[in-house]
Amino acid sequence: MTEIKGWHVLAGFGAAFGIIIAVNLTLAYKAVQTFPGLEVKNSYVAGQVFDENRIA
């Protein structure tokens, strides 16, 4: 078994942060692509009738 040196730790941290950043960017891209862009004048009223609109 080899000794864990400083560059091993640095590479591990770099890989971990790289994966986290890649996943965050992927999820952000998917969120923007699937957003329908619906806008309402009064979000409170729209929220009150959401279930009725969903059933219809």
C-alpha positions in Angstrom: 0.0 0.0 0.0 1.4 3.4 -0.9 1.4 6.4 1.3 -1.2 9.1 0.6 0.6 12.3 -0.2 -0.6 15.8 -0.5 -1.2 15.6 -4.3 -3.5 12.6 -3.7 -5.7 14.6 -1.3 -5.7 17.5 -3.8 -6.7 15.3 -6.6 -9.5 13.8 -4.5 -10.8 17.1 -3.6 -10.6 18.3 -7.1 -12.4 15.3 -8.4 -15.2 15.6 -5.8 -15.7 19.3 -6.5 -15.6 18.6 -10.2 -18.4 16.0 -9.9 -20.5 18.3 -7.8 -20.1 21.2 -10.2 -20.9 19.0 -13.2 -24.1 17.7 -11.6 -25.2 21.2 -10.5 -24.7 22.5 -14.1 -26.5 19.5 -15.6 -29.5 20.0 -13.2 -29.6 23.7 -13.8 -29.5 23.2 -17.6 -32.4 20.6 -17.3 -34.4 23.0 -15.1 -34.1 25.9 -17.6 -34.9 23.7 -20.6 -38.1 22.2 -19.0 -39.4 25.5 -17.6 -42.7 26.3 -19.4 -42.3 30.1 -18.8 -45.8 30.5 -17.5 -46.5 33.8 -15.9 -49.5 34.9 -14.0 -50.6 38.3 -12.7 -51.4 37.2 -9.2 -49.5 34.1 -8.0 -51.6 33.9 -4.8 -54.8 33.5 -6.8 -53.2 31.1 -9.2 -52.1 29.0 -6.3 -55.6 28.9 -4.8 -57.1 27.5 -8.0 -54.2 25.2 -8.9 -56.0 22.0 -7.9 -59.1 22.9 -9.8 -57.1 23.7 -12.9 -55.1 20.5 -12.5 -58.2 18.3 -12.4 -59.8 20.0 -15.4 
